[in-house]
Amino acid sequence: ASQGGAQDQSSKKKGG
């Protein structure tokens, strides 16, 4: 689920 800023729970911190 790496789309835009709404990524996975572990990657959501990265945003975008």
C-alpha positions in Angstrom: 0.0 0.0 0.0 2.6 2.5 -1.0 0.6 5.2 -2.7 1.0 8.9 -1.9 1.3 9.7 1.8 -1.1 7.0 2.9 1.3 4.1 3.1 1.4 1.1 5.4 1.5 1.5 9.2 5.2 1.2 9.2 5.8 3.4 6.2 3.0 6.0 6.9 5.6 8.0 8.9 7.5 8.7 5.6 4.5 10.3 4.0 4.8 11.8 0.5 
